[in-house]
């Protein structure tokens, strides 16, 4: 499978995750998000950039939904609920935000 951005073909897995982390950029994120019916806001970008930072700078860490709630609550200075995260990323926040962020698919199960 592939995603076409600015005339360039980018290979993705059968589930829509980029094959090469290096291929990611914000234009690709916009195209993937649009394909998934998401208009990216600053809160979306906060989550995407948080997940990218965790993966790239913390030895491949892919936080689960519970950890994301805590960390985004700290960043945003308010209590973040699971509903709020699913409103942003209805296709499972950690997986969908990771896909838009160009990260490999997480194989862990459950939200805890």
C-alpha positions as a Markdown table, in Angstrom:
| # | Residue | x | y | z |
|---|---|---|---|---|
| 1 | Unk | 0.0 | 0.0 | 0.0 |
| 2 | Unk | 1.0 | 3.6 | -0.4 |
| 3 | Unk | 0.1 | 7.2 | 0.4 |
| 4 | Unk | 0.7 | 9.9 | -2.2 |
| 5 | Unk | 1.8 | 13.3 | -0.8 |
| 6 | Unk | 2.9 | 16.2 | -3.0 |
| 7 | Unk | 3.3 | 13.7 | -5.9 |
| 8 | Unk | 5.6 | 11.5 | -3.8 |
| 9 | Unk | 4.6 | 7.9 | -3.1 |
| 10 | Unk | 5.2 | 6.7 | 0.5 |
| 11 | Unk | 4.9 | 3.0 | 1.4 |
| 12 | Unk | 2.7 | 2.0 | 4.2 |
| 13 | Unk | 1.7 | -1.3 | 5.8 |
| 14 | Unk | -1.7 | -3.0 | 5.2 |
| 15 | Unk | -3.0 | -1.2 | 8.3 |
| 16 | Unk | -1.8 | 2.2 | 7.1 |
| 17 | Unk | 1.4 | 2.7 | 9.2 |
| 18 | Unk | 4.5 | 4.1 | 7.5 |
| 19 | Unk | 7.1 | 1.5 | 6.7 |
| 20 | Unk | 10.0 | 4.0 | 7.2 |
| 21 | Unk | 9.9 | 6.5 | 10.1 |
| 22 | Unk | 12.1 | 8.8 | 8.0 |
| 23 | Unk | 9.4 | 9.2 | 5.4 |
| 24 | Unk | 7.2 | 11.2 | 7.8 |
| 25 | Unk | 6.6 | 14.9 | 7.7 |
| 26 | Unk | 3.6 | 17.1 | 8.6 |
| 27 | Unk | 2.2 | 17.0 | 5.1 |
| 28 | Unk | 2.0 | 13.2 | 5.3 |
| 29 | Unk | 0.3 | 13.5 | 8.7 |
| 30 | Unk | -2.3 | 15.8 | 7.2 |
| 31 | Unk | -3.0 | 13.4 | 4.3 |
| 32 | Unk | -3.3 | 10.4 | 6.7 |
| 33 | Unk | -5.5 | 12.4 | 9.1 |
| 34 | Unk | -7.7 | 13.5 | 6.2 |
| 35 | Unk | -8.1 | 9.9 | 5.0 |
| 36 | Unk | -9.2 | 9.0 | 8.5 |
| 37 | Unk | -11.7 | 11.9 | 8.7 |
| 38 | Unk | -9.7 | 14.0 | 11.2 |
| 39 | Unk | -9.0 | 17.7 | 10.8 |
| 40 | Unk | -5.9 | 18.3 | 12.9 |
| 41 | Unk | -6.0 | 20.9 | 15.6 |
| 42 | Unk | -3.3 | 22.0 | 18.0 |
| 43 | Unk | -4.5 | 19.3 | 20.5 |
| 44 | Unk | -4.0 | 16.7 | 17.8 |
| 45 | Unk | -0.5 | 18.0 | 17.1 |
| 46 | Unk | 0.3 | 18.0 | 20.8 |
| 47 | Unk | -0.6 | 14.3 | 21.0 |
| 48 | Unk | 1.2 | 13.4 | 17.8 |
| 49 | Unk | 4.4 | 15.2 | 18.8 |
| 50 | Unk | 4.3 | 13.7 | 22.3 |
| 51 | Unk | 4.1 | 10.2 | 20.8 |
| 52 | Unk | 6.8 | 10.9 | 18.3 |
| 53 | Unk | 9.1 | 12.3 | 21.1 |
| 54 | Unk | 8.4 | 9.2 | 23.3 |
| 55 | Unk | 9.2 | 6.9 | 20.4 |
| 56 | Unk | 12.2 | 8.7 | 18.9 |
| 57 | Unk | 13.9 | 10.0 | 22.1 |
| 58 | Unk | 12.9 | 7.3 | 24.6 |
| 59 | Unk | 14.1 | 4.0 | 23.1 |
| 60 | Unk | 11.0 | 3.2 | 21.1 |
| 61 | Unk | 8.5 | 3.9 | 24.0 |
| 62 | Unk | 4.9 | 3.8 | 22.8 |
| 63 | Unk | 2.7 | 5.0 | 25.7 |
| 64 | Unk | -0.7 | 3.3 | 26.2 |
| 65 | Unk | -3.9 | 5.3 | 26.5 |
| 66 | Unk | -3.8 | 5.6 | 30.3 |
| 67 | Unk | -0.2 | 7.0 | 30.2 |
| 68 | Unk | -1.3 | 9.4 | 27.4 |
| 69 | Unk | -4.1 | 10.8 | 29.6 |
| 70 | Unk | -1.8 | 11.5 | 32.4 |
| 71 | Unk | 1.0 | 13.1 | 30.3 |
| 72 | Unk | -1.4 | 15.2 | 28.1 |
| 73 | Unk | -3.2 | 16.3 | 31.3 |
| 74 | Unk | 0.2 | 17.5 | 32.6 |
| 75 | Unk | 0.9 | 19.3 | 29.3 |
| 76 | Unk | -2.5 | 20.9 | 29.0 |
| 77 | Unk | -2.9 | 21.7 | 32.7 |
| 78 | Unk | -6.3 | 20.0 | 33.0 |
| 79 | Unk | -7.8 | 16.6 | 33.6 |
| 80 | Unk | -7.9 | 14.7 | 30.3 |
| 81 | Unk | -10.5 | 12.0 | 30.1 |
| 82 | Unk | -10.6 | 9.0 | 27.8 |
| 83 | Unk | -13.6 | 10.5 | 26.1 |
| 84 | Unk | -11.6 | 13.6 | 25.3 |
| 85 | Unk | -8.9 | 11.5 | 23.7 |
| 86 | Unk | -11.4 | 9.4 | 21.7 |
| 87 | Unk | -13.1 | 12.6 | 20.6 |
| 88 | Unk | -9.7 | 13.6 | 19.1 |
| 89 | Unk | -8.8 | 10.1 | 17.8 |
| 90 | Unk | -11.9 | 7.9 | 17.6 |
| 91 | Unk | -10.0 | 5.0 | 16.1 |
| 92 | Unk | -8.1 | 4.3 | 19.4 |
| 93 | Unk | -6.0 | 7.3 | 20.5 |
| 94 | Unk | -2.6 | 5.7 | 20.8 |
| 95 | Unk | -2.8 | 3.7 | 17.6 |
| 96 | Unk | -4.5 | 6.3 | 15.4 |
| 97 | Unk | -2.3 | 9.2 | 16.6 |
| 98 | Unk | 0.7 | 6.9 | 16.2 |
| 99 | Unk | -0.3 | 6.1 | 12.6 |
| 100 | Unk | -0.8 | 9.8 | 11.8 |
| 101 | Unk | 2.5 | 10.5 | 13.5 |
| 102 | Unk | 4.4 | 8.1 | 11.2 |
| 103 | Unk | 5.2 | 5.6 | 14.0 |
| 104 | Unk | 5.3 | 1.8 | 13.7 |
| 105 | Unk | 2.2 | -0.1 | 14.7 |
| 106 | Unk | 2.1 | -0.9 | 18.4 |
| 107 | Unk | 1.5 | -4.6 | 19.0 |
| 108 | Unk | 0.5 | -4.3 | 22.7 |
| 109 | Unk | -3.0 | -5.1 | 23.7 |
| 110 | Unk | -5.4 | -3.1 | 25.9 |
| 111 | Unk | -5.2 | 0.4 | 27.2 |
| 112 | Unk | -3.3 | -0.3 | 30.4 |
